């Protein structure tokens, strides 16, 4: 085990990334691909889950 070695999890794929200057230029992501994926999700709003799905509550009201 090496001290001074900070590791984080890639927010996209949960892979362990070494938080080291120069070694992981895309930190906290493991790669440029994961970074772009994360940015892309934000841009397209996929991280917002629309909760417009109406649960059939009316069934319980009519009881
Ligand atoms: Zn990743």
PDB file of the backbone (N, CA, C, O) and the ligand in Angstrom, with CONECT records:
HET     ZN  A 101       1
ATOM      1  N   UNK A   1       0.852  -1.195   0.000  1.00  0.00           N
ATOM      2  CA  UNK A   1       0.000   0.000   0.000  1.00  0.00           C
ATOM      3  C   UNK A   1       0.889   1.246   0.000  1.00  0.00           C
ATOM      4  O   UNK A   1       1.807   1.389   0.808  1.00  0.00           O
ATOM      5  N   UNK A   2       0.587   2.109  -0.909  1.00  0.00           N
ATOM      6  CA  UNK A   2       1.400   3.308  -1.047  1.00  0.00           C
ATOM      7  C   UNK A   2       0.684   4.480  -0.391  1.00  0.00           C
ATOM      8  O   UNK A   2      -0.485   4.745  -0.673  1.00  0.00           O
ATOM      9  N   UNK A   3       1.387   5.168   0.472  1.00  0.00           N
ATOM     10  CA  UNK A   3       0.798   6.348   1.082  1.00  0.00           C
ATOM     11  C   UNK A   3       0.818   7.499   0.080  1.00  0.00           C
ATOM     12  O   UNK A   3       1.482   7.441  -0.955  1.00  0.00           O
ATOM     13  N   UNK A   4       0.077   8.537   0.419  1.00  0.00           N
ATOM     14  CA  UNK A   4      -0.020   9.698  -0.460  1.00  0.00           C
ATOM     15  C   UNK A   4      -0.644   9.337  -1.810  1.00  0.00           C
ATOM     16  O   UNK A   4      -0.530  10.088  -2.778  1.00  0.00           O
ATOM     17  N   UNK A   5      -1.283   8.211  -1.856  1.00  0.00           N
ATOM     18  CA  UNK A   5      -1.935   7.803  -3.100  1.00  0.00           C
ATOM     19  C   UNK A   5      -3.440   7.896  -2.875  1.00  0.00           C
ATOM     20  O   UNK A   5      -4.047   7.000  -2.288  1.00  0.00           O
ATOM     21  N   UNK A   6      -4.025   8.971  -3.340  1.00  0.00           N
ATOM     22  CA  UNK A   6      -5.464   9.160  -3.162  1.00  0.00           C
ATOM     23  C   UNK A   6      -6.190   8.559  -4.352  1.00  0.00           C
ATOM     24  O   UNK A   6      -5.849   8.811  -5.508  1.00  0.00           O
ATOM     25  N   UNK A   7      -7.189   7.766  -4.042  1.00  0.00           N
ATOM     26  CA  UNK A   7      -7.949   7.148  -5.119  1.00  0.00           C
ATOM     27  C   UNK A   7      -9.405   7.547  -5.016  1.00  0.00           C
ATOM     28  O   UNK A   7      -9.975   7.610  -3.928  1.00  0.00           O
ATOM     29  N   UNK A   8      -9.987   7.811  -6.153  1.00  0.00           N
ATOM     30  CA  UNK A   8     -11.403   8.162  -6.202  1.00  0.00           C
ATOM     31  C   UNK A   8     -12.092   7.223  -7.183  1.00  0.00           C
ATOM     32  O   UNK A   8     -11.455   6.528  -7.974  1.00  0.00           O
ATOM     33  N   UNK A   9     -13.403   7.231  -7.101  1.00  0.00           N
ATOM     34  CA  UNK A   9     -14.162   6.401  -8.030  1.00  0.00           C
ATOM     35  C   UNK A   9     -14.661   7.253  -9.180  1.00  0.00           C
ATOM     36  O   UNK A   9     -15.186   8.349  -8.982  1.00  0.00           O
ATOM     37  N   UNK A  10     -14.492   6.742 -10.361  1.00  0.00           N
ATOM     38  CA  UNK A  10     -14.990   7.437 -11.541  1.00  0.00           C
ATOM     39  C   UNK A  10     -16.513   7.555 -11.442  1.00  0.00           C
ATOM     40  O   UNK A  10     -17.199   6.546 -11.277  1.00  0.00           O
ATOM     41  N   UNK A  11     -17.049   8.778 -11.540  1.00  0.00           N
ATOM     42  CA  UNK A  11     -18.489   8.966 -11.400  1.00  0.00           C
ATOM     43  C   UNK A  11     -19.298   8.249 -12.478  1.00  0.00           C
ATOM     44  O   UNK A  11     -20.486   7.980 -12.297  1.00  0.00           O
ATOM     45  N   UNK A  12     -18.657   7.946 -13.581  1.00  0.00           N
ATOM     46  CA  UNK A  12     -19.391   7.330 -14.687  1.00  0.00           C
ATOM     47  C   UNK A  12     -19.396   5.815 -14.587  1.00  0.00           C
ATOM     48  O   UNK A  12     -20.454   5.189 -14.659  1.00  0.00           O
ATOM     49  N   UNK A  13     -18.228   5.224 -14.421  1.00  0.00           N
ATOM     50  CA  UNK A  13     -18.163   3.764 -14.450  1.00  0.00           C
ATOM     51  C   UNK A  13     -17.715   3.174 -13.119  1.00  0.00           C
ATOM     52  O   UNK A  13     -17.596   1.956 -12.987  1.00  0.00           O
ATOM     53  N   UNK A  14     -17.465   4.032 -12.130  1.00  0.00           N
ATOM     54  CA  UNK A  14     -17.129   3.581 -10.780  1.00  0.00           C
ATOM     55  C   UNK A  14     -15.777   2.893 -10.703  1.00  0.00           C
ATOM     56  O   UNK A  14     -15.484   2.183  -9.741  1.00  0.00           O
ATOM     57  N   UNK A  15     -14.976   3.103 -11.702  1.00  0.00           N
ATOM     58  CA  UNK A  15     -13.639   2.532 -11.689  1.00  0.00           C
ATOM     59  C   UNK A  15     -12.737   3.365 -10.778  1.00  0.00           C
ATOM     60  O   UNK A  15     -12.915   4.577 -10.653  1.00  0.00           O
ATOM     61  N   UNK A  16     -11.779   2.712 -10.152  1.00  0.00           N
ATOM     62  CA  UNK A  16     -10.884   3.427  -9.247  1.00  0.00           C
ATOM     63  C   UNK A  16      -9.871   4.234 -10.061  1.00  0.00           C
ATOM     64  O   UNK A  16      -9.174   3.710 -10.929  1.00  0.00           O
ATOM     65  N   UNK A  17      -9.818   5.520  -9.746  1.00  0.00           N
ATOM     66  CA  UNK A  17      -8.920   6.418 -10.462  1.00  0.00           C
ATOM     67  C   UNK A  17      -7.923   6.989  -9.474  1.00  0.00           C
ATOM     68  O   UNK A  17      -8.286   7.395  -8.370  1.00  0.00           O
ATOM     69  N   UNK A  18      -6.672   7.017  -9.878  1.00  0.00           N
ATOM     70  CA  UNK A  18      -5.638   7.583  -9.024  1.00  0.00           C
ATOM     71  C   UNK A  18      -5.690   9.104  -9.088  1.00  0.00           C
ATOM     72  O   UNK A  18      -5.533   9.702 -10.152  1.00  0.00           O
ATOM     73  N   UNK A  19      -5.913   9.715  -7.929  1.00  0.00           N
ATOM     74  CA  UNK A  19      -5.999  11.181  -7.880  1.00  0.00           C
ATOM     75  C   UNK A  19      -4.585  11.738  -7.779  1.00  0.00           C
ATOM     76  O   UNK A  19      -4.139  12.175  -6.719  1.00  0.00           O
ATOM     77  N   UNK A  20      -3.909  11.710  -8.892  1.00  0.00           N
ATOM     78  CA  UNK A  20      -2.517  12.140  -8.889  1.00  0.00           C
ATOM     79  C   UNK A  20      -2.297  13.107 -10.044  1.00  0.00           C
ATOM     80  O   UNK A  20      -2.696  12.851 -11.180  1.00  0.00           O
ATOM     81  N   UNK A  21      -1.660  14.205  -9.729  1.00  0.00           N
ATOM     82  CA  UNK A  21      -1.439  15.225 -10.754  1.00  0.00           C
ATOM     83  C   UNK A  21      -0.618  14.637 -11.898  1.00  0.00           C
ATOM     84  O   UNK A  21       0.455  14.073 -11.683  1.00  0.00           O
ATOM     85  N   UNK A  22      -1.123  14.773 -13.081  1.00  0.00           N
ATOM     86  CA  UNK A  22      -0.378  14.297 -14.235  1.00  0.00           C
ATOM     87  C   UNK A  22      -0.665  12.855 -14.592  1.00  0.00           C
ATOM     88  O   UNK A  22      -0.526  12.454 -15.748  1.00  0.00           O
ATOM     89  N   UNK A  23      -1.070  12.062 -13.588  1.00  0.00           N
ATOM     90  CA  UNK A  23      -1.310  10.658 -13.901  1.00  0.00           C
ATOM     91  C   UNK A  23      -2.735  10.428 -14.381  1.00  0.00           C
ATOM     92  O   UNK A  23      -2.993   9.557 -15.211  1.00  0.00           O
ATOM     93  N   UNK A  24      -3.649  11.217 -13.850  1.00  0.00           N
ATOM     94  CA  UNK A  24      -5.042  11.084 -14.270  1.00  0.00           C
ATOM     95  C   UNK A  24      -5.560  12.447 -14.692  1.00  0.00           C
ATOM     96  O   UNK A  24      -6.219  13.137 -13.914  1.00  0.00           O
ATOM     97  N   UNK A  25      -5.265  12.830 -15.910  1.00  0.00           N
ATOM     98  CA  UNK A  25      -5.649  14.167 -16.378  1.00  0.00           C
ATOM     99  C   UNK A  25      -7.159  14.356 -16.418  1.00  0.00           C
ATOM    100  O   UNK A  25      -7.642  15.488 -16.461  1.00  0.00           O
ATOM    101  N   UNK A  26      -7.897  13.268 -16.404  1.00  0.00           N
ATOM    102  CA  UNK A  26      -9.351  13.396 -16.527  1.00  0.00           C
ATOM    103  C   UNK A  26     -10.046  13.165 -15.196  1.00  0.00           C
ATOM    104  O   UNK A  26     -11.264  13.000 -15.143  1.00  0.00           O
ATOM    105  N   UNK A  27      -9.263  13.152 -14.117  1.00  0.00           N
ATOM    106  CA  UNK A  27      -9.872  12.907 -12.822  1.00  0.00           C
ATOM    107  C   UNK A  27     -10.971  13.931 -12.528  1.00  0.00           C
ATOM    108  O   UNK A  27     -10.840  15.065 -12.989  1.00  0.00           O
ATOM    109  N   UNK A  28     -11.984  13.634 -11.835  1.00  0.00           N
ATOM    110  CA  UNK A  28     -12.205  12.348 -11.168  1.00  0.00           C
ATOM    111  C   UNK A  28     -12.641  11.222 -12.097  1.00  0.00           C
ATOM    112  O   UNK A  28     -12.983  10.134 -11.633  1.00  0.00           O
ATOM    113  N   UNK A  29     -12.634  11.472 -13.400  1.00  0.00           N
ATOM    114  CA  UNK A  29     -13.027  10.412 -14.317  1.00  0.00           C
ATOM    115  C   UNK A  29     -11.804   9.590 -14.695  1.00  0.00           C
ATOM    116  O   UNK A  29     -10.676  10.077 -14.618  1.00  0.00           O
ATOM    117  N   UNK A  30     -12.024   8.349 -15.103  1.00  0.00           N
ATOM    118  CA  UNK A  30     -10.908   7.465 -15.412  1.00  0.00           C
ATOM    119  C   UNK A  30     -10.380   7.745 -16.812  1.00  0.00           C
ATOM    120  O   UNK A  30      -9.234   7.418 -17.120  1.00  0.00           O
ATOM    121  N   UNK A  31     -11.201   8.342 -17.654  1.00  0.00           N
ATOM    122  CA  UNK A  31     -10.765   8.578 -19.023  1.00  0.00           C
ATOM    123  C   UNK A  31     -11.571   9.722 -19.611  1.00  0.00           C
ATOM    124  O   UNK A  31     -12.566  10.173 -19.043  1.00  0.00           O
ATOM    125  N   UNK A  32     -11.109  10.173 -20.765  1.00  0.00           N
ATOM    126  CA  UNK A  32     -11.842  11.254 -21.425  1.00  0.00           C
ATOM    127  C   UNK A  32     -13.236  10.788 -21.812  1.00  0.00           C
ATOM    128  O   UNK A  32     -14.192  11.563 -21.788  1.00  0.00           O
ATOM    129  N   UNK A  33     -13.341   9.515 -22.169  1.00  0.00           N
ATOM    130  CA  UNK A  33     -14.621   8.957 -22.575  1.00  0.00           C
ATOM    131  C   UNK A  33     -15.654   9.100 -21.457  1.00  0.00           C
ATOM    132  O   UNK A  33     -16.774   9.554 -21.691  1.00  0.00           O
ATOM    133  N   UNK A  34     -15.270   8.713 -20.255  1.00  0.00           N
ATOM    134  CA  UNK A  34     -16.202   8.794 -19.134  1.00  0.00           C
ATOM    135  C   UNK A  34     -16.550  10.249 -18.834  1.00  0.00           C
ATOM    136  O   UNK A  34     -17.681  10.563 -18.461  1.00  0.00           O
ATOM    137  N   UNK A  35     -15.580  11.122 -19.000  1.00  0.00           N
ATOM    138  CA  UNK A  35     -15.846  12.537 -18.746  1.00  0.00           C
ATOM    139  C   UNK A  35     -16.880  13.053 -19.734  1.00  0.00           C
ATOM    140  O   UNK A  35     -17.807  13.769 -19.358  1.00  0.00           O
ATOM    141  N   UNK A  36     -16.716  12.686 -20.997  1.00  0.00           N
ATOM    142  CA  UNK A  36     -17.648  13.147 -22.022  1.00  0.00           C
ATOM    143  C   UNK A  36     -19.027  12.542 -21.808  1.00  0.00           C
ATOM    144  O   UNK A  36     -20.047  13.195 -22.028  1.00  0.00           O
ATOM    145  N   UNK A  37     -19.045  11.299 -21.382  1.00  0.00           N
ATOM    146  CA  UNK A  37     -20.328  10.651 -21.123  1.00  0.00           C
ATOM    147  C   UNK A  37     -21.074  11.406 -20.039  1.00  0.00           C
ATOM    148  O   UNK A  37     -22.273  11.663 -20.154  1.00  0.00           O
ATOM    149  N   UNK A  38     -20.345  11.762 -18.972  1.00  0.00           N
ATOM    150  CA  UNK A  38     -20.984  12.472 -17.869  1.00  0.00           C
ATOM    151  C   UNK A  38     -21.479  13.831 -18.318  1.00  0.00           C
ATOM    152  O   UNK A  38     -22.601  14.223 -17.996  1.00  0.00           O
ATOM    153  N   UNK A  39     -20.662  14.547 -19.049  1.00  0.00           N
ATOM    154  CA  UNK A  39     -21.077  15.860 -19.542  1.00  0.00           C
ATOM    155  C   UNK A  39     -22.264  15.725 -20.480  1.00  0.00           C
ATOM    156  O   UNK A  39     -23.182  16.544 -20.458  1.00  0.00           O
ATOM    157  N   UNK A  40     -22.238  14.689 -21.301  1.00  0.00           N
ATOM    158  CA  UNK A  40     -23.318  14.465 -22.245  1.00  0.00           C
ATOM    159  C   UNK A  40     -24.639  14.208 -21.541  1.00  0.00           C
ATOM    160  O   UNK A  40     -25.695  14.657 -21.987  1.00  0.00           O
ATOM    161  N   UNK A  41     -24.565  13.473 -20.427  1.00  0.00           N
ATOM    162  CA  UNK A  41     -25.791  13.190 -19.695  1.00  0.00           C
ATOM    163  C   UNK A  41     -26.381  14.461 -19.122  1.00  0.00           C
ATOM    164  O   UNK A  41     -27.597  14.647 -19.118  1.00  0.00           O
ATOM    165  N   UNK A  42     -25.508  15.338 -18.637  1.00  0.00           N
ATOM    166  CA  UNK A  42     -26.000  16.603 -18.113  1.00  0.00           C
ATOM    167  C   UNK A  42     -26.632  17.429 -19.215  1.00  0.00           C
ATOM    168  O   UNK A  42     -27.686  18.036 -19.023  1.00  0.00           O
ATOM    169  N   UNK A  43     -25.973  17.449 -20.390  1.00  0.00           N
ATOM    170  CA  UNK A  43     -26.449  18.283 -21.485  1.00  0.00           C
ATOM    171  C   UNK A  43     -27.809  17.824 -21.972  1.00  0.00           C
ATOM    172  O   UNK A  43     -28.679  18.639 -22.281  1.00  0.00           O
ATOM    173  N   UNK A  44     -27.985  16.515 -22.038  1.00  0.00           N
ATOM    174  CA  UNK A  44     -29.245  16.001 -22.568  1.00  0.00           C
ATOM    175  C   UNK A  44     -30.292  15.856 -21.468  1.00  0.00           C
ATOM    176  O   UNK A  44     -31.425  15.459 -21.740  1.00  0.00           O
ATOM    177  N   UNK A  45     -29.927  16.171 -20.250  1.00  0.00           N
ATOM    178  CA  UNK A  45     -30.891  16.139 -19.159  1.00  0.00           C
ATOM    179  C   UNK A  45     -31.299  14.745 -18.742  1.00  0.00           C
ATOM    180  O   UNK A  45     -32.374  14.546 -18.175  1.00  0.00           O
ATOM    181  N   UNK A  46     -30.432  13.767 -19.025  1.00  0.00           N
ATOM    182  CA  UNK A  46     -30.812  12.403 -18.671  1.00  0.00           C
ATOM    183  C   UNK A  46     -30.727  12.167 -17.178  1.00  0.00           C
ATOM    184  O   UNK A  46     -31.246  11.178 -16.660  1.00  0.00           O
ATOM    185  N   UNK A  47     -30.069  13.081 -16.494  1.00  0.00           N
ATOM    186  CA  UNK A  47     -29.960  12.901 -15.047  1.00  0.00           C
ATOM    187  C   UNK A  47     -31.214  13.355 -14.330  1.00  0.00           C
ATOM    188  O   UNK A  47     -31.394  13.102 -13.139  1.00  0.00           O
ATOM    189  N   UNK A  48     -32.072  14.024 -15.065  1.00  0.00           N
ATOM    190  CA  UNK A  48     -33.358  14.391 -14.486  1.00  0.00           C
ATOM    191  C   UNK A  48     -34.387  13.332 -14.855  1.00  0.00           C
ATOM    192  O   UNK A  48     -34.729  13.155 -16.024  1.00  0.00           O
ATOM    193  N   UNK A  49     -34.857  12.656 -13.868  1.00  0.00           N
ATOM    194  CA  UNK A  49     -35.868  11.646 -14.138  1.00  0.00           C
ATOM    195  C   UNK A  49     -37.239  12.276 -13.936  1.00  0.00           C
ATOM    196  O   UNK A  49     -37.633  12.578 -12.809  1.00  0.00           O
ATOM    197  N   UNK A  50     -37.949  12.470 -15.014  1.00  0.00           N
ATOM    198  CA  UNK A  50     -39.262  13.104 -14.893  1.00  0.00           C
ATOM    199  C   UNK A  50     -40.243  12.213 -14.138  1.00  0.00           C
ATOM    200  O   UNK A  50     -40.509  11.078 -14.533  1.00  0.00           O
ATOM    201  N   UNK A  51     -40.767  12.748 -13.057  1.00  0.00           N
ATOM    202  CA  UNK A  51     -41.679  11.949 -12.242  1.00  0.00           C
ATOM    203  C   UNK A  51     -43.118  12.320 -12.548  1.00  0.00           C
ATOM    204  O   UNK A  51     -43.921  12.595 -11.657  1.00  0.00           O
ATOM    205  N   UNK A  52     -43.413  12.320 -13.828  1.00  0.00           N
ATOM    206  CA  UNK A  52     -44.775  12.669 -14.235  1.00  0.00           C
ATOM    207  C   UNK A  52     -45.649  11.432 -14.353  1.00  0.00           C
ATOM    208  O   UNK A  52     -46.820  11.497 -14.726  1.00  0.00           O
ATOM    209  N   UNK A  53     -45.040  10.308 -14.023  1.00  0.00           N
ATOM    210  CA  UNK A  53     -45.808   9.076 -14.146  1.00  0.00           C
ATOM    211  C   UNK A  53     -46.841   9.003 -13.026  1.00  0.00           C
ATOM    212  O   UNK A  53     -46.495   8.891 -11.850  1.00  0.00           O
ATOM    213  N   UNK A  54     -48.070   9.066 -13.399  1.00  0.00           N
ATOM    214  CA  UNK A  54     -49.139   9.063 -12.398  1.00  0.00           C
ATOM    215  C   UNK A  54     -49.380   7.643 -11.900  1.00  0.00           C
ATOM    216  O   UNK A  54     -49.725   6.740 -12.661  1.00  0.00           O
ATOM    217  N   UNK A  55     -49.191   7.487 -10.633  1.00  0.00           N
ATOM    218  CA  UNK A  55     -49.500   6.193 -10.054  1.00  0.00           C
ATOM    219  C   UNK A  55     -51.019   6.120  -9.865  1.00  0.00           C
ATOM    220  O   UNK A  55     -51.674   7.117  -9.563  1.00  0.00           O
ATOM    221  N   UNK A  56     -51.534   4.963 -10.046  1.00  0.00           N
ATOM    222  CA  UNK A  56     -52.991   4.827  -9.998  1.00  0.00           C
ATOM    223  C   UNK A  56     -53.506   5.020  -8.587  1.00  0.00           C
ATOM    224  O   UNK A  56     -53.901   4.067  -7.915  1.00  0.00           O
ATOM    225  N   UNK A  57     -53.495   6.275  -8.148  1.00  0.00           N
ATOM    226  CA  UNK A  57     -54.010   6.570  -6.819  1.00  0.00           C
ATOM    227  C   UNK A  57     -55.521   6.624  -6.809  1.00  0.00           C
ATOM    228  O   UNK A  57     -56.169   6.427  -5.781  1.00  0.00           O
ATOM    229  N   UNK A  58     -56.071   6.902  -8.001  1.00  0.00           N
ATOM    230  CA  UNK A  58     -57.523   7.042  -8.088  1.00  0.00           C
ATOM    231  C   UNK A  58     -58.228   5.746  -7.692  1.00  0.00           C
ATOM    232  O   UNK A  58     -59.363   5.775  -7.215  1.00  0.00           O
ATOM    233  N   UNK A  59     -57.574   4.637  -7.884  1.00  0.00           N
ATOM    234  CA  UNK A  59     -58.174   3.373  -7.515  1.00  0.00           C
ATOM    235  C   UNK A  59     -58.419   3.299  -6.007  1.00  0.00           C
ATOM    236  O   UNK A  59     -59.418   2.754  -5.538  1.00  0.00           O
ATOM    237  N   UNK A  60     -57.471   3.867  -5.273  1.00  0.00           N
ATOM    238  CA  UNK A  60     -57.627   3.791  -3.833  1.00  0.00           C
ATOM    239  C   UNK A  60     -58.674   4.785  -3.354  1.00  0.00           C
ATOM    240  O   UNK A  60     -59.337   4.555  -2.343  1.00  0.00           O
ATOM    241  N   UNK A  61     -58.821   5.885  -4.074  1.00  0.00           N
ATOM    242  CA  UNK A  61     -59.799   6.902  -3.683  1.00  0.00           C
ATOM    243  C   UNK A  61     -61.230   6.399  -3.836  1.00  0.00           C
ATOM    244  O   UNK A  61     -62.118   6.756  -3.061  1.00  0.00           O
ATOM    245  N   UNK A  62     -61.430   5.580  -4.828  1.00  0.00           N
ATOM    246  CA  UNK A  62     -62.788   5.114  -5.101  1.00  0.00           C
ATOM    247  C   UNK A  62     -63.212   3.985  -4.166  1.00  0.00           C
ATOM    248  O   UNK A  62     -64.321   3.459  -4.261  1.00  0.00           O
ATOM    249  N   UNK A  63     -62.331   3.640  -3.291  1.00  0.00           N
ATOM    250  CA  UNK A  63     -62.638   2.499  -2.448  1.00  0.00           C
ATOM    251  C   UNK A  63     -63.730   2.808  -1.435  1.00  0.00           C
ATOM    252  O   UNK A  63     -64.104   1.940  -0.646  1.00  0.00           O
TER     253      UNK A  63
HETATM  254 ZN    ZN A 101     -14.787   5.722 -15.943  1.00  0.00          ZN
END
